[in-house]
Amino acid sequence: MQLKLLLSTGISVTNVENRDSLPIMIKRFIAPFQKVLLTKRLCPGCTMPLDKADHYPFEGNEEMVVCKCKRMFIFDKMTNTYRRATIREADLFSKKG
């Protein structure tokens, strides 16, 4: 299978034989867009403003934020930023509730 992708970063990928590497390439391409959406305080999944999502107290200076699309984020009150919740944090939150 020959595949040629020209990404905005100028990286050219040709002759991809291993289909397992394709999801990794897609993830590398999408990750910067998701990061920009988070810095704009928007959910990368549904683009809903995270300030309007449900906020629950979590650990210390953090809040667990659950979007309407069920994605979970951590809001750090000290830095006033959002990040995606890890699996461990999601498990801890589900056990508390």
N, C-alpha and C positions, 0 to 999 in steps of 0.2 A: 504494500500500500504506500503510495506516495502522497505526502501531505506537505503543503507549504503554507505556513502561517507567517504573516508579516505583522508583527505587533507594533504598537505605537512606540515601544521602546527601541525599535530598530533591530530586534532580535529576529533572525530568520531561522526557521526550523524546517528541515527537509528530510525526506525519507524516514519517517517515523514508522518503524516496524513493530514496536512493542506497544500494544494498545494500553498497557498499564500506565505508561508515561503521559498519555493524553489527559486524564483527570488532573494530574499534577500541573501540567501546563495551563489548563483552564483555571485551576485554583490560583496559580501565580499571576494570571492575567486579571482575575476578578478581585483579588485581595486588596489592591490599592484603591479600587472604587469603594469597597466596603469600608475601608479605613477613612476615606473622605466623608462618607455618609455619617459615620460615627462622630467625627470631629464636628460635623454640622448638627449633631444631636438628633439624627434620624436613624430609624431602624433600617439596617441593610436589607432586610427581608421584605418589608411592606412600605417603607419610607414614612411611617407614622412618626411624628415628633415624640421622642422618648420622654420629654417633659410631661406629656399628656398620658403616658402609660402608668400602670399601677406600680407604686413604690412601696416597698416593705422594708422595715428595719432589718439589718443583717448583722455584720460584725463591725464593731468599732465605728469608724467614720464612713462606713459603706452602707448602701441600700441595695436590695435586690429589686430590679426593675423587670416586670413581665409585660411584654408588648401584647397587643391584641392578636398577633400571629403566633403567640406562645413562645417566642424566643426570649431568652433570659439574659439580662445584662447586669453588670455591677456599676453603680454610680458612686464614685469616690467624692465625698463632700469636700475634702481638703483641696483636691486639684480641680474639682468641678468638671470631671470628665467621665465618660462612659467607656466600658470595655465589655467584651463578650464574657459571660460567666463560664467558668470551667465546669467540667462534668462533676468534679468533686464538690464545687460550690452549689451546683444545682441539686445534688443529692443531699447535702447538708440542709438546704432550704426546704426541700420536700419533707425531710424528717422532722424539721421544726414545726411545720405547719400542720 
